Amino acid sequence: MNTFSFLFTLLLSASAISAGHLIRRQDLSALPPCGQKCLIHAASSKKLVGKCSLSDEKCFCKNEPFQASVRSCVEKTCSNPDKLKVISFDDKTCPGQNISSLPACGQLCLLKSAANKKIIGKCSATDNACLCSNDAFQKSVQQCVLGSCQPFDILGVLSWAKKTCPSHGGNSHGTPSFMPGFF
């Protein structure tokens, strides 16, 4: 599963909006209020929901327009502690992402970079090969990590990146290394 489908999608998979009612297989109370609002806002847009059935978790895990809307909203409206709660919720909703295993500063840097359309460019958050080769994305995350993380946390981010990006010092999952040349 794509590591970046995370980023912070808050997927409707376990939740759905229909006629103004939230239908849930999972408890939204695990999300902070800002995350709930972002999810509800995205889920209320037919354009963002697209062809996904309101109960199709896998579809929303891969629905880039929906994810991008939620990421952007979370980045703009949530506090850092709430952003981390949203990431944790998303990791549970879309298994295999494992973003919450990163140090908190690394999680926040990934969200910040992935929520910026200028930085992410033509890449979707689910296209790991594109993100691995996206210099602007890698530079943004690298600068954020170096400016926000303590040395021990930087090592944790590097370890995570090495395990998840084959073309940049990691393994077969395709996640960017953030710091080429440090490997």
C-alpha positions as CSV (number, residue, x, y, z in Angstrom):
1,M,0.0,0.0,0.0
2,N,1.3,3.5,-0.8
3,T,2.9,5.2,2.2
4,F,1.7,8.6,1.2
5,S,-2.0,7.9,0.7
6,F,-1.8,9.0,4.3
7,L,-0.8,11.9,4.2
8,F,-3.3,12.8,5.9
9,T,-6.4,11.7,4.1
10,L,-8.7,11.1,6.9
11,L,-10.6,8.8,4.8
12,L,-14.2,8.6,4.4
13,S,-13.7,4.9,4.4
14,A,-14.9,4.5,7.8
15,S,-17.1,7.5,7.5
16,A,-19.5,8.9,5.0
17,I,-21.7,11.8,4.6
18,S,-25.1,11.3,3.0
19,A,-27.9,13.8,3.2
20,G,-26.1,15.7,5.9
21,H,-25.7,12.6,8.1
22,L,-22.5,11.0,9.1
23,I,-22.6,7.3,8.7
24,R,-19.7,5.6,10.5
25,R,-18.2,2.2,10.8
26,Q,-15.5,3.7,12.9
27,D,-15.8,6.2,15.7
28,L,-15.0,9.8,14.6
29,S,-14.4,10.8,18.2
30,A,-10.8,9.6,17.7
31,L,-10.4,12.6,15.5
32,P,-10.0,16.1,16.9
33,P,-12.8,18.5,16.0
34,C,-10.6,20.2,13.3
35,G,-10.1,16.8,11.6
36,Q,-13.7,16.0,11.8
37,K,-14.6,19.3,10.2
38,C,-12.1,18.7,7.4
39,L,-13.4,15.2,6.8
40,I,-17.0,16.3,6.7
41,H,-16.2,19.2,4.4
42,A,-14.5,17.0,1.9
43,A,-17.1,14.3,2.2
44,S,-19.9,16.8,1.5
45,S,-18.5,17.5,-2.0
46,K,-19.7,15.2,-4.7
47,K,-16.7,16.3,-6.8
48,L,-14.3,15.2,-4.1
49,V,-16.1,12.0,-3.3
50,G,-16.0,11.2,-7.0
51,K,-16.9,7.6,-7.9
52,C,-16.3,6.3,-4.4
53,S,-19.1,4.6,-2.7
54,L,-19.7,6.2,0.7
55,S,-18.8,3.0,2.4
56,D,-15.8,2.0,0.3
57,E,-12.8,2.6,2.5
58,K,-10.2,1.4,0.0
59,C,-11.5,3.8,-2.6
60,F,-11.1,6.8,-0.3
61,C,-7.6,5.6,0.6
62,K,-6.7,6.1,-3.1
63,N,-8.9,9.1,-3.9
64,E,-6.3,11.8,-4.4
65,P,-8.6,14.8,-4.8
66,F,-10.4,13.9,-1.5
67,Q,-7.1,13.3,0.3
68,A,-5.6,16.6,-1.0
69,S,-8.6,18.5,0.3
70,V,-8.4,16.9,3.7
71,R,-4.6,17.4,3.9
72,S,-4.8,21.0,3.0
73,C,-7.6,21.7,5.5
74,V,-5.8,19.8,8.3
75,E,-2.6,21.7,7.6
76,K,-4.4,25.0,7.7
77,T,-6.8,24.5,10.6
78,C,-5.4,22.0,13.1
79,S,-2.8,22.6,15.8
80,N,0.3,20.4,15.7
81,P,-0.9,18.0,18.4
82,D,-4.2,17.6,16.5
83,K,-2.4,17.1,13.2
84,L,-0.6,14.1,14.9
85,K,-3.9,12.7,16.0
86,V,-5.3,13.0,12.5
87,I,-2.2,11.2,11.1
88,S,-2.6,8.4,13.7
89,F,-6.3,8.1,12.7
90,D,-5.4,7.9,9.1
91,D,-2.7,5.3,9.7
92,K,-5.4,3.1,11.3
93,T,-7.9,3.8,8.6
94,C,-5.6,3.0,5.7
95,P,-3.3,0.3,7.0
96,G,0.2,0.0,5.7
97,Q,1.0,3.7,5.7
98,N,2.9,3.7,9.0
99,I,3.5,7.4,9.0
100,S,2.7,7.6,12.7
101,S,5.9,5.5,13.3
102,L,7.9,8.6,12.4
103,P,9.0,11.0,15.1
104,A,6.3,13.7,15.5
105,C,8.4,16.4,13.9
106,G,8.8,14.2,10.8
107,Q,5.1,13.5,10.6
108,L,4.4,17.3,10.7
109,C,7.0,18.0,8.0
110,L,5.5,15.3,5.7
111,L,2.0,16.8,6.1
112,K,3.2,20.3,5.6
113,S,5.0,19.5,2.4
114,A,2.3,17.2,1.0
115,A,-0.4,19.8,1.7
116,N,1.5,22.4,-0.4
117,K,0.5,22.1,-4.1
118,K,3.5,24.1,-5.3
119,I,5.8,21.6,-3.5
120,I,4.1,18.4,-4.3
121,G,3.7,19.5,-7.9
122,K,2.3,17.0,-10.3
123,C,2.8,14.1,-7.8
124,S,-0.2,12.7,-6.0
125,A,0.3,11.7,-2.4
126,T,-0.2,8.1,-3.4
127,D,2.5,8.1,-6.1
128,N,5.6,7.2,-4.2
129,A,7.9,6.9,-7.3
130,C,7.0,10.5,-8.1
131,L,7.5,11.7,-4.6
132,C,10.9,9.9,-4.4
133,S,12.1,11.8,-7.4
134,N,10.4,15.2,-6.6
135,D,13.3,17.4,-5.7
136,A,11.1,20.2,-4.4
137,F,9.2,17.8,-2.1
138,Q,12.4,16.2,-0.8
139,K,14.0,19.6,-0.2
140,S,11.0,20.9,1.6
141,V,10.8,17.9,3.9
142,Q,14.6,18.0,4.5
143,Q,14.6,21.6,5.4
144,C,11.6,21.2,7.7
145,V,13.1,18.1,9.4
146,L,16.5,19.8,9.9
147,G,14.9,22.9,11.2
148,S,12.2,21.2,13.4
149,C,13.7,18.0,14.7
150,Q,16.2,17.2,17.4
151,P,19.2,15.1,16.3
152,F,17.8,11.9,17.7
153,D,14.5,12.5,15.8
154,I,16.4,13.3,12.6
155,L,18.0,9.8,12.9
156,G,14.5,8.3,13.4
157,V,13.3,10.1,10.2
158,L,16.4,8.9,8.3
159,S,15.9,5.3,9.5
160,W,12.2,5.4,8.4
161,A,13.2,6.9,5.0
162,K,15.9,4.3,4.4
163,K,13.4,1.5,5.0
164,T,10.9,2.9,2.6
165,C,12.6,4.4,-0.4
166,P,14.6,2.1,-2.7
167,S,15.9,4.7,-5.2
168,H,17.1,7.0,-2.5
169,G,18.8,4.7,0.0
170,G,15.8,2.7,1.3
171,N,13.9,-0.4,0.4
172,S,11.1,-1.4,-2.0
173,H,8.3,0.7,-0.7
174,G,9.3,3.9,-2.6
175,T,9.1,6.6,0.1
176,P,11.4,9.6,-0.3
177,S,14.6,9.7,1.7
178,F,14.3,13.4,2.4
179,M,18.1,13.7,2.8
180,P,20.0,12.1,-0.1
181,G,23.6,12.3,0.6
182,F,23.2,11.5,4.3
183,F,23.0,7.8,3.5
